[in-house]
């Protein structure tokens, strides 16, 4: 955890000092960086099951990592570097964009929502998952809908798009939620488990993972409707169309060959390590349409 914090501080200091990211100029910057260094750096999340997390061997794994590994395999062929080294860099919701922009990572393989606001700083590959913002509560709290939670404490993760969705619902519905800001989803779930907050909010699939992994999934329930729709996509650097086109091409090949569907089923329809949880979430019709007609449109 200390490594993540230091990286975030360094990235913030870099931009505060007015430094210009060296990789911003030149459309082939990322490919040339990978070619010259002989390594590609993948950013991953530590607790975003089943997209990007650490397994029992403390190795990064997940749906997004599998897709990134397919891109790495294609990079090895394109650059004729079969021994291309993969460097894994843990990222958080708050430092993932700075670390991508300053060159610390080349691809962010996490659970990031593609938004028009974020597109001002980074580029997104084709959408690979569709989810939405929801609120998770304890069953014994007795909340039947969000109206029952007026004035209650809801934990949200710093740097996520979910904050705006919760704030919007709080304002428009007159619910006056008290938002509690945590550094990551695991921290927020612990707050909920220990009854320091009344609910936590992030994307429903991530909440499902936390609930299933809690050891007492029956103790938690979703309260209220979706507060937003979130298209997940991997991030690459902005103003590097050659690398984005290359990576999108790899994803398109996976879509057309059926390999993407196999990877999807592996993580959403079959037992997922380390606790062999099965999410049992078939590919939605909306995502199936995006597999047929890929899009990088943001929310």
CORGIZI-V381450 format. One line per field, one symbol per residue. ss: DSSP state (A for helix, B for strand, O for the rest). burial: I if it has 24 or more other C-alpha atoms within 12 Angstrom, else O. A space follows every 50 residues. Layout:
ss = ???
burial = ???
This chain:
ss = OAAAAAAAAAAAAAAAOOOOOAAAOOOOAAAAAAAAAOBBBBBBOOBBOO OBBBOOOOOBBOAAAAAAAAAAAAAAAAOOOOOOBBBBBBOOOOOAAAAA AOOOOOBBOOOOBOOOOAAAOBBBOOOOBBBBBBBBBBAAAOOOOAAAAO OOBBBBBOOOOAAAAAAAAAAAOOOOOBBBBBOOAAAAAAAAAOOOOOBB BBBAAAAAAAAAOOOOAAABBBBBBBBBBBBBOOBBBOOOAAAAAAAAAA AAAAAAAOAAAAAAAAAAOOOBOOOOBOOOOOOOAAAAAAAAOOOOOOO
burial = OOOIOOIIOOIOOOOOOOOOIOIIOOOOIIIOIIOOOOIIIIIIIIIIII IIIIOOOOOIIIIIIIIIIIIIIIIOOOOOOOOIOIIIIIIIIIIIIIII IIIIIIIIIIIIIIIOOIIOIIIIIIIIIIIIIIIIIIOOOOOOOIOOIO OIIIIIIIIIIIIIIIIOIIOOOOOOIOIIIIIIIIIIIOIIIOOOIIII IIIIIIIIIIIIIOOOOOOIIIIIOIIIIIIIIIIIIIIIIOIIIIIIOI IIOIIOOOOIIOIIIIIIOOOIIOOOIIIOIOIOOOIOOIIOOIIIIII
